[in-house]
Amino acid sequence: MDAESIAGLVGLAVGLLVLVALSVFESRTYRREHNGEGMMHHWLAEHHVLDRMHRRH
């Protein structure tokens, strides 16, 4: 591997770490502001996906 390949991989790793960190931060902030409701649950409830899912016993 040459220096450019290593630099590219390091840049990719840093970018992914920043993306994950921002996602976790946004998720925690959203949950704090919406009384513990997560983003996915809110989206699924708003689009009536949870109503369509029937649990079968």
Secondary structure, 3 states (H helix, E strand, C coil): CCHHHHHHHHHHHHHHHHHHHHHHHHHHHHHHHCCCCCHHHHHHHHCCHHHHCCCCC
